[in-house]
């Protein structure tokens, strides 16, 4: 029975190939647009997740305060209000599992005939655990290097490429000003952070070396920022309150007096970016889904035209014994075939478009099997939903009236 109905559906659609193709076009565009937009949206989410992972997890950045001179106020980090002792005190708080004081700046790096301006971070050995930053060659410096103010450095991939090209930088010597540094490690690539800055354009040296031999400090032990890692996301609110109270006490700030430091919750910023990306992904999918609705309406419209054109055929079939459910099934089957055929073509076009977008623009895309299954499910549902009314109308035709129809 099903085989005969499929044959009849194929003949009916083949008799009007152009109309059949135009009917499927709505589904092709709808499914293709949904698959493409969801692939791009999922790719954007993946890119944000990778960026968040590259930053490290459960992080705070405590920045030094500002200074005012002659009515001119510096930005955050401009005032000498944080010290290594502050970092040591923060490390003893409950919920804190890692603390890294940082004294940053920019400098011109020179190796042979090559030179490159890059960020230089003076910090402690704990920095690499706090940032979850590993090396692909060599090894990080140690606490002994920090105590001795050793002139060693770890270099990021971007800076290494600019200075050394394809050569391994480990064991090589670079100059910052007139001061030589030995590269002891090449850092794993992390890519851009949430504000678009290249995290791999970086040189990391011992904190004491940066303070004494490179950037200097207003007073001994002064740092511009402290990075703090907590044991979990849940512990972050309590740690933030404890850090604020501790630093206010250590800096002898009176009640009502403004903090002389700034605190940023990187995890909250990252979560906000991820949530925004998820909303944008859903919005893209919702907009593209409108095309599916238009495709379904197109199927219903063409099926109604088909019922009108085949009224006499329906009357003849009923006259020789066809039941209402047979007529209903026949037209409903045609609608489902149109939907699924359009879905298959649209799915291939959507995947092809996503792959093309990735290759031409380097846009991250993610194509999942669940989306393909969802596309088939939606296509069948649209075929049934929008095809039911024309099929029901055909099944309810009076055989005598149908035979008289001209």
Secondary structure, 3 states (H helix, E strand, C coil): CHHHHHHHHHHHHHCCHHHHHHHHHHHHHHHHHHHHHHHHHHHHHHHHHHHHHHHCCCEEEEEECCCEECCEECCCCCCCCEEHHHHHHHCCCCCEEEEEEEEEEEEEEEECCEEEEEEEEEECCCHHHHCCCCEEEECCCCHHHHHHCCCEEEECHHHHHHHHCCCCCCCCEEEECCEEEEEEEEECCCCECCCCCECCCEEEEEHHHHHHHHCCCCCCCEECEEEEEECCCCCHHHHHHHHHHHHHHHCCCCCCCCCCEEEEEHHHHHHHHHHHHHHHHHHHHHHHHHHHHHHHHHHHHHHHHHHHHCHHHHHHHHHCCCCHHHHHHHHHHHHHHHHHHHHHHHHHHHHHHHHHHHHHHCCCCCCCHHHHHHHHHHHHHHHHHHHHHHHHHHHCCCHHHHHHCC
